[in-house]
Amino acid sequence: MTGSEDTTARLWKVPEPISGEPEKIKLWAQVITGMEIDEFGAVRLFDNAEWQNRRARLEKPGGHLVK
């Protein structure tokens, strides 16, 4: 639940856990957001070529996540 200064409250649905190998989950999150967190904790946006590269890796056989 979240609240706001205008006194509204919102109840959010909790997503189901994702199963799979940690590296595949990380790659999936990078593809759906178009960004990654580097080793220093900074957010780095992908250019189109990098996003396409990671998307292709995710779409290889066995690349998709299973719920």
CHARMM-style PDB file with segment names, atoms N, HN, CA, C and O in Angstrom:
ATOM      1  N   MET     1       0.849  -1.159   0.000  1.00  0.00      PROA
ATOM      2  CA  MET     1       0.000   0.000   0.000  1.00  0.00      PROA
ATOM      3  C   MET     1       0.898   1.226   0.000  1.00  0.00      PROA
ATOM      4  O   MET     1       1.933   1.271   0.665  1.00  0.00      PROA
ATOM      5  N   THR     2       0.467   2.222  -0.771  1.00  0.00      PROA
ATOM      6  HN  THR     2      -0.374   2.185  -1.311  1.00  0.00      PROA
ATOM      7  CA  THR     2       1.163   3.503  -0.769  1.00  0.00      PROA
ATOM      8  C   THR     2       0.163   4.600  -0.442  1.00  0.00      PROA
ATOM      9  O   THR     2      -1.037   4.459  -0.676  1.00  0.00      PROA
ATOM     10  N   GLY     3       0.677   5.687   0.101  1.00  0.00      PROA
ATOM     11  HN  GLY     3       1.652   5.801   0.292  1.00  0.00      PROA
ATOM     12  CA  GLY     3      -0.163   6.828   0.431  1.00  0.00      PROA
ATOM     13  C   GLY     3       0.409   8.094  -0.179  1.00  0.00      PROA
ATOM     14  O   GLY     3       1.586   8.148  -0.535  1.00  0.00      PROA
ATOM     15  N   SER     4      -0.430   9.111  -0.298  1.00  0.00      PROA
ATOM     16  HN  SER     4      -1.386   9.067  -0.009  1.00  0.00      PROA
ATOM     17  CA  SER     4      -0.029  10.353  -0.926  1.00  0.00      PROA
ATOM     18  C   SER     4      -0.432  11.536  -0.058  1.00  0.00      PROA
ATOM     19  O   SER     4      -1.268  11.401   0.835  1.00  0.00      PROA
ATOM     20  N   GLU     5       0.161  12.693  -0.319  1.00  0.00      PROA
ATOM     21  HN  GLU     5       0.840  12.803  -1.044  1.00  0.00      PROA
ATOM     22  CA  GLU     5      -0.169  13.903   0.430  1.00  0.00      PROA
ATOM     23  C   GLU     5      -1.619  14.324   0.245  1.00  0.00      PROA
ATOM     24  O   GLU     5      -2.182  15.016   1.094  1.00  0.00      PROA
ATOM     25  N   ASP     6      -2.225  13.907  -0.866  1.00  0.00      PROA
ATOM     26  HN  ASP     6      -1.768  13.344  -1.555  1.00  0.00      PROA
ATOM     27  CA  ASP     6      -3.633  14.281  -1.082  1.00  0.00      PROA
ATOM     28  C   ASP     6      -4.596  13.313  -0.378  1.00  0.00      PROA
ATOM     29  O   ASP     6      -5.793  13.296  -0.665  1.00  0.00      PROA
ATOM     30  N   THR     7      -4.064  12.525   0.528  1.00  0.00      PROA
ATOM     31  HN  THR     7      -3.092  12.539   0.761  1.00  0.00      PROA
ATOM     32  CA  THR     7      -4.778  11.567   1.383  1.00  0.00      PROA
ATOM     33  C   THR     7      -5.319  10.341   0.648  1.00  0.00      PROA
ATOM     34  O   THR     7      -6.131   9.597   1.198  1.00  0.00      PROA
ATOM     35  N   THR     8      -4.880  10.129  -0.578  1.00  0.00      PROA
ATOM     36  HN  THR     8      -4.220  10.734  -1.025  1.00  0.00      PROA
ATOM     37  CA  THR     8      -5.294   8.911  -1.276  1.00  0.00      PROA
ATOM     38  C   THR     8      -4.348   7.776  -0.908  1.00  0.00      PROA
ATOM     39  O   THR     8      -3.176   7.991  -0.601  1.00  0.00      PROA
ATOM     40  N   ALA     9      -4.875   6.595  -0.947  1.00  0.00      PROA
ATOM     41  HN  ALA     9      -5.828   6.420  -1.197  1.00  0.00      PROA
ATOM     42  CA  ALA     9      -4.073   5.391  -0.701  1.00  0.00      PROA
ATOM     43  C   ALA     9      -4.319   4.430  -1.858  1.00  0.00      PROA
ATOM     44  O   ALA     9      -5.398   4.410  -2.450  1.00  0.00      PROA
ATOM     45  N   ARG    10      -3.308   3.642  -2.167  1.00  0.00      PROA
ATOM     46  HN  ARG    10      -2.431   3.658  -1.686  1.00  0.00      PROA
ATOM     47  CA  ARG    10      -3.444   2.686  -3.254  1.00  0.00      PROA
ATOM     48  C   ARG    10      -2.885   1.350  -2.808  1.00  0.00      PROA
ATOM     49  O   ARG    10      -1.796   1.273  -2.238  1.00  0.00      PROA
ATOM     50  N   LEU    11      -3.637   0.308  -3.073  1.00  0.00      PROA
ATOM     51  HN  LEU    11      -4.522   0.370  -3.536  1.00  0.00      PROA
ATOM     52  CA  LEU    11      -3.215  -1.050  -2.780  1.00  0.00      PROA
ATOM     53  C   LEU    11      -2.708  -1.671  -4.073  1.00  0.00      PROA
ATOM     54  O   LEU    11      -3.435  -1.719  -5.065  1.00  0.00      PROA
ATOM     55  N   TRP    12      -1.477  -2.143  -4.070  1.00  0.00      PROA
ATOM     56  HN  TRP    12      -0.887  -2.104  -3.264  1.00  0.00      PROA
ATOM     57  CA  TRP    12      -0.839  -2.703  -5.266  1.00  0.00      PROA
ATOM     58  C   TRP    12      -0.838  -4.218  -5.189  1.00  0.00      PROA
ATOM     59  O   TRP    12      -0.715  -4.802  -4.112  1.00  0.00      PROA
ATOM     60  N   LYS    13      -0.977  -4.847  -6.353  1.00  0.00      PROA
ATOM     61  HN  LYS    13      -1.077  -4.373  -7.228  1.00  0.00      PROA
ATOM     62  CA  LYS    13      -0.846  -6.301  -6.428  1.00  0.00      PROA
ATOM     63  C   LYS    13       0.632  -6.655  -6.395  1.00  0.00      PROA
ATOM     64  O   LYS    13       1.450  -5.993  -7.033  1.00  0.00      PROA
ATOM     65  N   VAL    14       0.966  -7.689  -5.657  1.00  0.00      PROA
ATOM     66  HN  VAL    14       0.301  -8.226  -5.139  1.00  0.00      PROA
ATOM     67  CA  VAL    14       2.346  -8.166  -5.596  1.00  0.00      PROA
ATOM     68  C   VAL    14       2.544  -9.141  -6.755  1.00  0.00      PROA
ATOM     69  O   VAL    14       1.771 -10.088  -6.899  1.00  0.00      PROA
ATOM     70  N   PRO    15       3.576  -8.922  -7.590  1.00  0.00      PROA
ATOM     71  CA  PRO    15       3.793  -9.837  -8.720  1.00  0.00      PROA
ATOM     72  C   PRO    15       4.212 -11.223  -8.248  1.00  0.00      PROA
ATOM     73  O   PRO    15       4.797 -11.387  -7.177  1.00  0.00      PROA
ATOM     74  N   GLU    16       3.900 -12.212  -9.074  1.00  0.00      PROA
ATOM     75  HN  GLU    16       3.425 -12.079  -9.944  1.00  0.00      PROA
ATOM     76  CA  GLU    16       4.317 -13.573  -8.762  1.00  0.00      PROA
ATOM     77  C   GLU    16       5.827 -13.680  -8.931  1.00  0.00      PROA
ATOM     78  O   GLU    16       6.410 -13.003  -9.777  1.00  0.00      PROA
ATOM     79  N   PRO    17       6.457 -14.530  -8.126  1.00  0.00      PROA
ATOM     80  CA  PRO    17       7.904 -14.717  -8.268  1.00  0.00      PROA
ATOM     81  C   PRO    17       8.251 -15.267  -9.652  1.00  0.00      PROA
ATOM     82  O   PRO    17       7.479 -16.024 -10.239  1.00  0.00      PROA
ATOM     83  N   ILE    18       9.408 -14.882 -10.159  1.00  0.00      PROA
ATOM     84  HN  ILE    18      10.035 -14.266  -9.682  1.00  0.00      PROA
ATOM     85  CA  ILE    18       9.899 -15.372 -11.440  1.00  0.00      PROA
ATOM     86  C   ILE    18      10.908 -16.466 -11.164  1.00  0.00      PROA
ATOM     87  O   ILE    18      11.793 -16.308 -10.324  1.00  0.00      PROA
ATOM     88  N   SER    19      10.774 -17.581 -11.877  1.00  0.00      PROA
ATOM     89  HN  SER    19      10.055 -17.709 -12.559  1.00  0.00      PROA
ATOM     90  CA  SER    19      11.749 -18.648 -11.699  1.00  0.00      PROA
ATOM     91  C   SER    19      12.706 -18.647 -12.885  1.00  0.00      PROA
ATOM     92  O   SER    19      12.361 -18.204 -13.980  1.00  0.00      PROA
ATOM     93  N   GLY    20      13.885 -19.139 -12.651  1.00  0.00      PROA
ATOM     94  HN  GLY    20      14.165 -19.499 -11.761  1.00  0.00      PROA
ATOM     95  CA  GLY    20      14.887 -19.218 -13.708  1.00  0.00      PROA
ATOM     96  C   GLY    20      16.265 -18.929 -13.154  1.00  0.00      PROA
ATOM     97  O   GLY    20      16.439 -18.618 -11.976  1.00  0.00      PROA
ATOM     98  N   GLU    21      17.228 -19.041 -14.033  1.00  0.00      PROA
ATOM     99  HN  GLU    21      17.086 -19.293 -14.990  1.00  0.00      PROA
ATOM    100  CA  GLU    21      18.611 -18.762 -13.645  1.00  0.00      PROA
ATOM    101  C   GLU    21      18.779 -17.258 -13.420  1.00  0.00      PROA
ATOM    102  O   GLU    21      18.230 -16.457 -14.176  1.00  0.00      PROA
ATOM    103  N   PRO    22      19.529 -16.870 -12.391  1.00  0.00      PROA
ATOM    104  CA  PRO    22      19.699 -15.442 -12.088  1.00  0.00      PROA
ATOM    105  C   PRO    22      20.177 -14.611 -13.284  1.00  0.00      PROA
ATOM    106  O   PRO    22      19.706 -13.489 -13.469  1.00  0.00      PROA
ATOM    107  N   GLU    23      21.090 -15.127 -14.092  1.00  0.00      PROA
ATOM    108  HN  GLU    23      21.472 -16.039 -13.942  1.00  0.00      PROA
ATOM    109  CA  GLU    23      21.584 -14.367 -15.241  1.00  0.00      PROA
ATOM    110  C   GLU    23      20.496 -14.152 -16.282  1.00  0.00      PROA
ATOM    111  O   GLU    23      20.461 -13.103 -16.925  1.00  0.00      PROA
ATOM    112  N   LYS    24      19.604 -15.131 -16.460  1.00  0.00      PROA
ATOM    113  HN  LYS    24      19.633 -15.983 -15.937  1.00  0.00      PROA
ATOM    114  CA  LYS    24      18.497 -14.979 -17.409  1.00  0.00      PROA
ATOM    115  C   LYS    24      17.495 -13.950 -16.887  1.00  0.00      PROA
ATOM    116  O   LYS    24      16.968 -13.150 -17.660  1.00  0.00      PROA
ATOM    117  N   ILE    25      17.233 -13.966 -15.580  1.00  0.00      PROA
ATOM    118  HN  ILE    25      17.662 -14.615 -14.952  1.00  0.00      PROA
ATOM    119  CA  ILE    25      16.322 -12.983 -14.992  1.00  0.00      PROA
ATOM    120  C   ILE    25      16.910 -11.585 -15.145  1.00  0.00      PROA
ATOM    121  O   ILE    25      16.191 -10.640 -15.469  1.00  0.00      PROA
ATOM    122  N   LYS    26      18.199 -11.451 -14.917  1.00  0.00      PROA
ATOM    123  HN  LYS    26      18.784 -12.219 -14.653  1.00  0.00      PROA
ATOM    124  CA  LYS    26      18.874 -10.161 -15.074  1.00  0.00      PROA
ATOM    125  C   LYS    26      18.768  -9.674 -16.520  1.00  0.00      PROA
ATOM    126  O   LYS    26      18.464  -8.505 -16.760  1.00  0.00      PROA
ATOM    127  N   LEU    27      19.017 -10.563 -17.480  1.00  0.00      PROA
ATOM    128  HN  LEU    27      19.263 -11.513 -17.285  1.00  0.00      PROA
ATOM    129  CA  LEU    27      18.931 -10.209 -18.893  1.00  0.00      PROA
ATOM    130  C   LEU    27      17.508  -9.804 -19.254  1.00  0.00      PROA
ATOM    131  O   LEU    27      17.312  -8.828 -19.978  1.00  0.00      PROA
ATOM    132  N   TRP    28      16.516 -10.534 -18.762  1.00  0.00      PROA
ATOM    133  HN  TRP    28      16.675 -11.326 -18.174  1.00  0.00      PROA
ATOM    134  CA  TRP    28      15.110 -10.216 -19.011  1.00  0.00      PROA
ATOM    135  C   TRP    28      14.783  -8.817 -18.499  1.00  0.00      PROA
ATOM    136  O   TRP    28      14.147  -8.033 -19.203  1.00  0.00      PROA
ATOM    137  N   ALA    29      15.214  -8.499 -17.276  1.00  0.00      PROA
ATOM    138  HN  ALA    29      15.730  -9.136 -16.703  1.00  0.00      PROA
ATOM    139  CA  ALA    29      14.951  -7.173 -16.704  1.00  0.00      PROA
ATOM    140  C   ALA    29      15.623  -6.080 -17.533  1.00  0.00      PROA
ATOM    141  O   ALA    29      15.057  -5.001 -17.709  1.00  0.00      PROA
ATOM    142  N   GLN    30      16.820  -6.350 -18.039  1.00  0.00      PROA
ATOM    143  HN  GLN    30      17.279  -7.226 -17.896  1.00  0.00      PROA
ATOM    144  CA  GLN    30      17.510  -5.372 -18.875  1.00  0.00      PROA
ATOM    145  C   GLN    30      16.764  -5.136 -20.179  1.00  0.00      PROA
ATOM    146  O   GLN    30      16.670  -4.000 -20.643  1.00  0.00      PROA
ATOM    147  N   VAL    31      16.237  -6.193 -20.770  1.00  0.00      PROA
ATOM    148  HN  VAL    31      16.313  -7.116 -20.393  1.00  0.00      PROA
ATOM    149  CA  VAL    31      15.524  -6.063 -22.036  1.00  0.00      PROA
ATOM    150  C   VAL    31      14.212  -5.301 -21.847  1.00  0.00      PROA
ATOM    151  O   VAL    31      13.886  -4.437 -22.661  1.00  0.00      PROA
ATOM    152  N   ILE    32      13.453  -5.601 -20.790  1.00  0.00      PROA
ATOM    153  HN  ILE    32      13.718  -6.303 -20.128  1.00  0.00      PROA
ATOM    154  CA  ILE    32      12.169  -4.916 -20.641  1.00  0.00      PROA
ATOM    155  C   ILE    32      12.321  -3.460 -20.201  1.00  0.00      PROA
ATOM    156  O   ILE    32      11.423  -2.652 -20.435  1.00  0.00      PROA
ATOM    157  N   THR    33      13.452  -3.112 -19.562  1.00  0.00      PROA
ATOM    158  HN  THR    33      14.182  -3.769 -19.372  1.00  0.00      PROA
ATOM    159  CA  THR    33      13.642  -1.722 -19.126  1.00  0.00      PROA
ATOM    160  C   THR    33      14.522  -0.919 -20.075  1.00  0.00      PROA
ATOM    161  O   THR    33      14.444   0.310 -20.101  1.00  0.00      PROA
ATOM    162  N   GLY    34      15.361  -1.601 -20.858  1.00  0.00      PROA
ATOM    163  HN  GLY    34      15.424  -2.599 -20.838  1.00  0.00      PROA
ATOM    164  CA  GLY    34      16.268  -0.905 -21.756  1.00  0.00      PROA
ATOM    165  C   GLY    34      17.436  -0.270 -21.030  1.00  0.00      PROA
ATOM    166  O   GLY    34      18.039   0.683 -21.524  1.00  0.00      PROA
ATOM    167  N   MET    35      17.757  -0.801 -19.850  1.00  0.00      PROA
ATOM    168  HN  MET    35      17.267  -1.575 -19.450  1.00  0.00      PROA
ATOM    169  CA  MET    35      18.862  -0.241 -19.071  1.00  0.00      PROA
ATOM    170  C   MET    35      19.449  -1.291 -18.139  1.00  0.00      PROA
ATOM    171  O   MET    35      18.887  -2.368 -17.941  1.00  0.00      PROA
ATOM    172  N   GLU    36      20.597  -0.940 -17.578  1.00  0.00      PROA
ATOM    173  HN  GLU    36      21.054  -0.065 -17.739  1.00  0.00      PROA
ATOM    174  CA  GLU    36      21.239  -1.796 -16.592  1.00  0.00      PROA
ATOM    175  C   GLU    36      21.866  -0.934 -15.512  1.00  0.00      PROA
ATOM    176  O   GLU    36      22.025   0.276 -15.672  1.00  0.00      PROA
ATOM    177  N   ILE    37      22.217  -1.577 -14.415  1.00  0.00      PROA
ATOM    178  HN  ILE    37      22.088  -2.560 -14.284  1.00  0.00      PROA
ATOM    179  CA  ILE    37      22.962  -0.902 -13.351  1.00  0.00      PROA
ATOM    180  C   ILE    37      24.397  -1.398 -13.456  1.00  0.00      PROA
ATOM    181  O   ILE    37      24.649  -2.601 -13.388  1.00  0.00      PROA
ATOM    182  N   ASP    38      25.339  -0.470 -13.622  1.00  0.00      PROA
ATOM    183  HN  ASP    38      25.134   0.508 -13.677  1.00  0.00      PROA
ATOM    184  CA  ASP    38      26.730  -0.882 -13.777  1.00  0.00      PROA
ATOM    185  C   ASP    38      27.370  -1.238 -12.431  1.00  0.00      PROA
ATOM    186  O   ASP    38      26.721  -1.179 -11.386  1.00  0.00      PROA
ATOM    187  N   GLU    39      28.641  -1.603 -12.476  1.00  0.00      PROA
ATOM    188  HN  GLU    39      29.169  -1.651 -13.324  1.00  0.00      PROA
ATOM    189  CA  GLU    39      29.334  -2.067 -11.266  1.00  0.00      PROA
ATOM    190  C   GLU    39      29.479  -0.988 -10.197  1.00  0.00      PROA
ATOM    191  O   GLU    39      29.796  -1.293  -9.047  1.00  0.00      PROA
ATOM    192  N   PHE    40      29.247   0.287 -10.574  1.00  0.00      PROA
ATOM    193  HN  PHE    40      28.989   0.535 -11.509  1.00  0.00      PROA
ATOM    194  CA  PHE    40      29.336   1.387  -9.622  1.00  0.00      PROA
ATOM    195  C   PHE    40      27.969   1.823  -9.107  1.00  0.00      PROA
ATOM    196  O   PHE    40      27.870   2.758  -8.313  1.00  0.00      PROA
ATOM    197  N   GLY    41      26.912   1.140  -9.562  1.00  0.00      PROA
ATOM    198  HN  GLY    41      26.993   0.380 -10.206  1.00  0.00      PROA
ATOM    199  CA  GLY    41      25.560   1.466  -9.131  1.00  0.00      PROA
ATOM    200  C   GLY    41      24.878   2.536  -9.965  1.00  0.00      PROA
ATOM    201  O   GLY    41      23.790   2.993  -9.616  1.00  0.00      PROA
ATOM    202  N   ALA    42      25.504   2.941 -11.065  1.00  0.00      PROA
ATOM    203  HN  ALA    42      26.388   2.570 -11.349  1.00  0.00      PROA
ATOM    204  CA  ALA    42      24.914   3.946 -11.947  1.00  0.00      PROA
ATOM    205  C   ALA    42      24.013   3.267 -12.984  1.00  0.00      PROA
ATOM    206  O   ALA    42      24.303   2.165 -13.451  1.00  0.00      PROA
ATOM    207  N   VAL    43      22.932   3.937 -13.328  1.00  0.00      PROA
ATOM    208  HN  VAL    43      22.696   4.832 -12.949  1.00  0.00      PROA
ATOM    209  CA  VAL    43      22.019   3.426 -14.351  1.00  0.00      PROA
ATOM    210  C   VAL    43      22.553   3.824 -15.721  1.00  0.00      PROA
ATOM    211  O   VAL    43      22.906   4.979 -15.960  1.00  0.00      PROA
ATOM    212  N   ARG    44      22.603   2.836 -16.615  1.00  0.00      PROA
ATOM    213  HN  ARG    44      22.316   1.898 -16.421  1.00  0.00      PROA
ATOM    214  CA  ARG    44      23.088   3.084 -17.970  1.00  0.00      PROA
ATOM    215  C   ARG    44      22.003   2.664 -18.952  1.00  0.00      PROA
ATOM    216  O   ARG    44      21.578   1.509 -18.963  1.00  0.00      PROA
ATOM    217  N   LEU    45      21.556   3.614 -19.779  1.00  0.00      PROA
ATOM    218  HN  LEU    45      21.902   4.552 -19.770  1.00  0.00      PROA
ATOM    219  CA  LEU    45      20.563   3.322 -20.808  1.00  0.00      PROA
ATOM    220  C   LEU    45      21.240   2.678 -22.006  1.00  0.00      PROA
ATOM    221  O   LEU    45      22.358   3.048 -22.366  1.00  0.00      PROA
ATOM    222  N   PHE    46      20.568   1.718 -22.622  1.00  0.00      PROA
ATOM    223  HN  PHE    46      19.660   1.417 -22.329  1.00  0.00      PROA
ATOM    224  CA  PHE    46      21.101   1.063 -23.812  1.00  0.00      PROA
ATOM    225  C   PHE    46      20.771   1.881 -25.054  1.00  0.00      PROA
ATOM    226  O   PHE    46      19.692   2.464 -25.155  1.00  0.00      PROA
ATOM    227  N   ASP    47      21.709   1.921 -25.999  1.00  0.00      PROA
ATOM    228  HN  ASP    47      22.586   1.448 -25.917  1.00  0.00      PROA
ATOM    229  CA  ASP    47      21.349   2.430 -27.310  1.00  0.00      PROA
ATOM    230  C   ASP    47      20.613   1.299 -28.037  1.00  0.00      PROA
ATOM    231  O   ASP    47      20.552   0.178 -27.531  1.00  0.00      PROA
ATOM    232  N   ASN    48      20.066   1.578 -29.195  1.00  0.00      PROA
ATOM    233  HN  ASN    48      20.116   2.488 -29.607  1.00  0.00      PROA
ATOM    234  CA  ASN    48      19.258   0.591 -29.902  1.00  0.00      PROA
ATOM    235  C   ASN    48      20.038  -0.678 -30.221  1.00  0.00      PROA
ATOM    236  O   ASN    48      19.503  -1.779 -30.095  1.00  0.00      PROA
ATOM    237  N   ALA    49      21.294  -0.537 -30.633  1.00  0.00      PROA
ATOM    238  HN  ALA    49      21.729   0.357 -30.735  1.00  0.00      PROA
ATOM    239  CA  ALA    49      22.100  -1.714 -30.995  1.00  0.00      PROA
ATOM    240  C   ALA    49      22.319  -2.626 -29.789  1.00  0.00      PROA
ATOM    241  O   ALA    49      22.229  -3.848 -29.910  1.00  0.00      PROA
ATOM    242  N   GLU    50      22.605  -2.041 -28.634  1.00  0.00      PROA
ATOM    243  HN  GLU    50      22.678  -1.048 -28.536  1.00  0.00      PROA
ATOM    244  CA  GLU    50      22.831  -2.856 -27.428  1.00  0.00      PROA
ATOM    245  C   GLU    50      21.539  -3.525 -26.983  1.00  0.00      PROA
ATOM    246  O   GLU    50      21.549  -4.687 -26.577  1.00  0.00      PROA
ATOM    247  N   TRP    51      20.430  -2.800 -27.057  1.00  0.00      PROA
ATOM    248  HN  TRP    51      20.423  -1.855 -27.386  1.00  0.00      PROA
ATOM    249  CA  TRP    51      19.150  -3.395 -26.684  1.00  0.00      PROA
ATOM    250  C   TRP    51      18.813  -4.559 -27.605  1.00  0.00      PROA
ATOM    251  O   TRP    51      18.366  -5.608 -27.142  1.00  0.00      PROA
ATOM    252  N   GLN    52      19.023  -4.381 -28.909  1.00  0.00      PROA
ATOM    253  HN  GLN    52      19.386  -3.529 -29.286  1.00  0.00      PROA
ATOM    254  CA  GLN    52      18.764  -5.457 -29.876  1.00  0.00      PROA
ATOM    255  C   GLN    52      19.645  -6.675 -29.590  1.00  0.00      PROA
ATOM    256  O   GLN    52      19.183  -7.812 -29.690  1.00  0.00      PROA
ATOM    257  N   ASN    53      20.910  -6.442 -29.235  1.00  0.00      PROA
ATOM    258  HN  ASN    53      21.285  -5.519 -29.153  1.00  0.00      PROA
ATOM    259  CA  ASN    53      21.832  -7.522 -28.911  1.00  0.00      PROA
ATOM    260  C   ASN    53      21.333  -8.332 -27.721  1.00  0.00      PROA
ATOM    261  O   ASN    53      21.331  -9.562 -27.758  1.00  0.00      PROA
ATOM    262  N   ARG    54      20.916  -7.648 -26.676  1.00  0.00      PROA
ATOM    263  HN  ARG    54      20.918  -6.648 -26.646  1.00  0.00      PROA
ATOM    264  CA  ARG    54      20.439  -8.354 -25.480  1.00  0.00      PROA
ATOM    265  C   ARG    54      19.098  -9.039 -25.730  1.00  0.00      PROA
ATOM    266  O   ARG    54      18.838 -10.119 -25.200  1.00  0.00      PROA
ATOM    267  N   ARG    55      18.268  -8.421 -26.521  1.00  0.00      PROA
ATOM    268  HN  ARG    55      18.479  -7.543 -26.952  1.00  0.00      PROA
ATOM    269  CA  ARG    55      16.988  -9.049 -26.872  1.00  0.00      PROA
ATOM    270  C   ARG    55      17.230 -10.339 -27.654  1.00  0.00      PROA
ATOM    271  O   ARG    55      16.559 -11.343 -27.417  1.00  0.00      PROA
ATOM    272  N   ALA    56      18.179 -10.315 -28.579  1.00  0.00      PROA
ATOM    273  HN  ALA    56      18.724  -9.499 -28.772  1.00  0.00      PROA
ATOM    274  CA  ALA    56      18.503 -11.515 -29.357  1.00  0.00      PROA
ATOM    275  C   ALA    56      19.025 -12.619 -28.442  1.00  0.00      PROA
ATOM    276  O   ALA    56      18.683 -13.788 -28.621  1.00  0.00      PROA
ATOM    277  N   ARG    57      19.850 -12.254 -27.462  1.00  0.00      PROA
ATOM    278  HN  ARG    57      20.127 -11.304 -27.316  1.00  0.00      PROA
ATOM    279  CA  ARG    57      20.350 -13.251 -26.509  1.00  0.00      PROA
ATOM    280  C   ARG    57      19.213 -13.862 -25.711  1.00  0.00      PROA
ATOM    281  O   ARG    57      19.217 -15.064 -25.448  1.00  0.00      PROA
ATOM    282  N   LEU    58      18.248 -13.056 -25.325  1.00  0.00      PROA
ATOM    283  HN  LEU    58      18.245 -12.079 -25.538  1.00  0.00      PROA
ATOM    284  CA  LEU    58      17.114 -13.536 -24.548  1.00  0.00      PROA
ATOM    285  C   LEU    58      16.226 -14.462 -25.383  1.00  0.00      PROA
ATOM    286  O   LEU    58      15.643 -15.407 -24.850  1.00  0.00      PROA
ATOM    287  N   GLU    59      16.122 -14.198 -26.677  1.00  0.00      PROA
ATOM    288  HN  GLU    59      16.596 -13.431 -27.110  1.00  0.00      PROA
ATOM    289  CA  GLU    59      15.243 -14.977 -27.540  1.00  0.00      PROA
ATOM    290  C   GLU    59      15.863 -16.270 -28.056  1.00  0.00      PROA
ATOM    291  O   GLU    59      15.191 -17.051 -28.730  1.00  0.00      PROA
ATOM    292  N   LYS    60      17.132 -16.503 -27.747  1.00  0.00      PROA
ATOM    293  HN  LYS    60      17.678 -15.869 -27.199  1.00  0.00      PROA
ATOM    294  CA  LYS    60      17.741 -17.777 -28.128  1.00  0.00      PROA
ATOM    295  C   LYS    60      17.019 -18.920 -27.419  1.00  0.00      PROA
ATOM    296  O   LYS    60      16.381 -18.698 -26.389  1.00  0.00      PROA
ATOM    297  N   PRO    61      17.108 -20.131 -27.950  1.00  0.00      PROA
ATOM    298  CA  PRO    61      16.462 -21.265 -27.275  1.00  0.00      PROA
ATOM    299  C   PRO    61      16.851 -21.326 -25.802  1.00  0.00      PROA
ATOM    300  O   PRO    61      18.026 -21.240 -25.445  1.00  0.00      PROA
ATOM    301  N   GLY    62      15.842 -21.476 -24.963  1.00  0.00      PROA
ATOM    302  HN  GLY    62      14.887 -21.546 -25.253  1.00  0.00      PROA
ATOM    303  CA  GLY    62      16.079 -21.517 -23.525  1.00  0.00      PROA
ATOM    304  C   GLY    62      16.243 -20.153 -22.894  1.00  0.00      PROA
ATOM    305  O   GLY    62      16.519 -20.057 -21.699  1.00  0.00      PROA
ATOM    306  N   GLY    63      16.080 -19.087 -23.676  1.00  0.00      PROA
ATOM    307  HN  GLY    63      15.856 -19.165 -24.648  1.00  0.00      PROA
ATOM    308  CA  GLY    63      16.289 -17.749 -23.164  1.00  0.00      PROA
ATOM    309  C   GLY    63      15.116 -17.153 -22.420  1.00  0.00      PROA
ATOM    310  O   GLY    63      15.300 -16.326 -21.528  1.00  0.00      PROA
ATOM    311  N   HSD    64      13.903 -17.566 -22.780  1.00  0.00      PROA
ATOM    312  HN  HSD    64      13.754 -18.238 -23.505  1.00  0.00      PROA
ATOM    313  CA  HSD    64      12.720 -17.006 -22.134  1.00  0.00      PROA
ATOM    314  C   HSD    64      12.556 -17.559 -20.719  1.00  0.00      PROA
ATOM    315  O   HSD    64      12.927 -18.697 -20.434  1.00  0.00      PROA
ATOM    316  N   LEU    65      12.003 -16.743 -19.856  1.00  0.00      PROA
ATOM    317  HN  LEU    65      11.701 -15.818 -20.088  1.00  0.00      PROA
ATOM    318  CA  LEU    65      11.762 -17.156 -18.477  1.00  0.00      PROA
ATOM    319  C   LEU    65      10.480 -17.960 -18.372  1.00  0.00      PROA
ATOM    320  O   LEU    65       9.557 -17.792 -19.169  1.00  0.00      PROA
ATOM    321  N   VAL    66      10.437 -18.818 -17.396  1.00  0.00      PROA
ATOM    322  HN  VAL    66      11.187 -18.954 -16.749  1.00  0.00      PROA
ATOM    323  CA  VAL    66       9.244 -19.624 -17.138  1.00  0.00      PROA
ATOM    324  C   VAL    66       8.686 -19.190 -15.803  1.00  0.00      PROA
ATOM    325  O   VAL    66       9.423 -19.105 -14.821  1.00  0.00      PROA
ATOM    326  N   LYS    67       7.374 -18.909 -15.749  1.00  0.00      PROA
ATOM    327  HN  LYS    67       6.775 -18.978 -16.547  1.00  0.00      PROA
ATOM    328  CA  LYS    67       6.745 -18.533 -14.490  1.00  0.00      PROA
ATOM    329  C   LYS    67       6.401 -19.767 -13.711  1.00  0.00      PROA
ATOM    330  OT1 LYS    67       5.859 -19.671 -12.610  1.00  0.00      PROA
TER     331      LYS     67
END
